[in-house]
């Protein structure tokens, strides 16, 4: 008899709800128990798409993005003086060291003497060629004269043949003179270049910084004669710093060149950058490195530690305040406002929720209205009086008079 009365009561209640125009809940919605007869004033918001960044956190250090090595000049000389030390900032063109000029002076004097000798040889070769060419003209005329005399039987054929051989000898000597002149010109050119090089070496007995930056090392001592081309100074170019981030093999699969990065340094200093390269890490748990080009900032010091936030993805998603999340028997939920009623709807959240906001992956459609501050402030099953943002003050105490929470 009791069951019959209960079923009748439920049937009558359903008929009354339909008559009042209140639709039944969907299969994914959990009804809230009604505990008060008047609407509760609540703050509501509308679900919209907002930009979301997927951020990967990493630690690393600052290092110079470009190193310049200053070599020993192309001359053998003694380092007479070193004017800088490691850790010192230098400007472009600043003198780093001086070379003993005596060796350069001796080389220049020798080169000038060799050039004088080469010029003299060139002059002699030119004169010899002129004489050889003049002799060819003379021998040619003599052969022509004897040829006419032979035709007139005024000279012997033997004399004509001797003149022919003399002309051929003159032509041979002319070719030898041409070759000698070519060699003399080449030797003079080499000697002239050596004079120029020696002059330049004498004018460059100072070793200067090619760029402004920080000297990382000084690999020379005054009094030594370094090998030509040996790096004497290592310079980190000013304004070109990068971050080297330590990443696991799994994290490296999420990072790619071009990802934006925010680097946090000591003293709450932040510097923006972008990933330029991603290395390799072999094996689970292995550590690889990613390099980040950083914007110029005076707070970037080589060797300093940093914390980086790498934006690995940017997308649009439904974001709600954490205060809108309520516990349901099936997991997290959100109290939607449907026809002025509180309806607890199960939702699926992203695992990357912050302490202020949460991303709803499933269960809350764009455009749906929900209670922004749910939990104990929403009476279970109550009729609601929604207040949109900017419409007025929500009386939290009045809304909490029933003292009921979302039914579990």
Secondary structure, DSSP 8 states (H G I E B T S, - for coil): -HHHHHHHHHHHHHHHHHHTT-----TTEEE-----SS-EEEEEEE--EEEEEEEEEEEEEEEES-EEEEE--SS---EEEE---TT-EE-TT-EEEEE-HHHHHHHHHHHHHHHHHHHHHHHHHHHHHHHHHHHHHHHHHHHHHHHHHHHTTSS-HHHHHHHHHHHHHHHHHHHHHHHHHHHHHHHHHHHHHHHHHHHHHHHT-EEE-SS-EEEEEE---TT----TT-EEEEEEETT-EEEEEEEEHHHHTT--TT-EEEEEETTTEEEEEEEEEE----STT-EEEEEEEE---TT--TT-EEEEEEEEEEEEEEEEEGGGEEEETTEEEEEEEETTEEEEEE-EE-TT--SSEEEEEES--TT-EEESS-GGGS-TT-BEEEEETTS----HHHHTTT------
